[in-house]
Amino acid sequence: MDSGRSVRLGCGITHAIIAMYTYYYGVFIMGTATLTLRVSVEVRNQLDKLAEATHRTKSYLASEAIRQYLDLEAWQVGEIQQAIKEADADDFASDDEVNAILRKHAS
């Protein structure tokens, strides 16, 4: 999807600023790059079947799978890094806090 807008600059001249986006199944992509990788025959066959069943391209499905994986891994790494900071600062739950949680979930 292309979108454009006009901006009036100080001298009164209108300059058109055109923003080019690729709209692909609900995701704005600022640019794309080619990535070549090897997968097992089984994964390739599953990708072929899913692409056919969903009427999506194999590129879209593979890209979306990689994006979701990277998002999840980035979240997990962030959580681990935060936990390390808390542990380094001796920010642990007290025995009373742990026991309260255990009692709450034991019921």
N, C-alpha and C positions, 0 to 999 in steps of 0.2 A: 504494500500500500504506500503510495507517495503522498506526502502532505507538504503543503507550502503555506507560507504566511508572509505578509508584507510588513515591513518595519519602516517608519518614517524617521529619517535621520535629521540631525540639527539643521541642515540647509534646506529642508523641505522636500528633498528628493526622496522618492519612495524606491527602496531597493527590495527586490524580492529575494527572500531567503528560502531556499528549497531544501527541505530535509528529506533525504532518501532513506527509506527503511524497507527492509524485506519483511513482509508479514507472512508468517508461516505457521498455520494452525494455532493461532492465538499467542504466538511468541514473537516479539519484535527482535530481529537479529540485526545488529549494526554492521556486520560483515561476516563472511564465512571463509573457511580455509579447508583445504583438502587434507585428510588424514587417511593414510593407508595402514591397515592392520590385518593380522592373520587371526582367524578364529577357527574353531573346529568345524568340521563338516556338519555336526549336529547343531551347533549354534547357527550356522549359516542356513540350514534347513528350517529351523525354528523361526528365524528372522524372515525368510521367504514366506512362510505360511502366515505369520502375523501380519506382514505387509499386505498380503493378498486379502486376508480376512478383514482388516481395518481400513483398506483403501488408502494406506499411507505409504510413503516411500521408505525403502530400507534405510536410506540416509537419515530421514527424519527419526525413525524409530531408534537407530543406533545413537544418533546425536542426543536424543531425549534420554536414553538409558545412561549415557555417559554423564550428561548434565545432572541427572538425579543422583547418580553415584557420587559425583564430585561434591554436590551440595551436602549429602549425608556425611561424607568423610570430613568435609570442612567443619561441619557442626560438631562431629565427634572429636576432632582434634582440638577445636576451641574449648569444648567441655573438659577435656583432659588437661589442657593448659591451665584453665581456670582452677581445676581441682589441685593441680600441682602448686599453684600460687597460694591457695588456701592452706594446703598442707605445710608449705614452707613457712607460712605465717602462724602455724599451730592453731588454725581455725578449724577445730574438730567439734563434733557434737559431744556434749557432756554425757556421762553415764545416765543421768536422769532423763535427758532428751531421748536417748536411745531406748531406754526402758519404757518411756511413755509411748513411743511409736510401736514397740513390740506389743505392749498391752492393748493398744488401739486395734492392731491388726490380728491379734490372737483371739479377739472376741468373735 
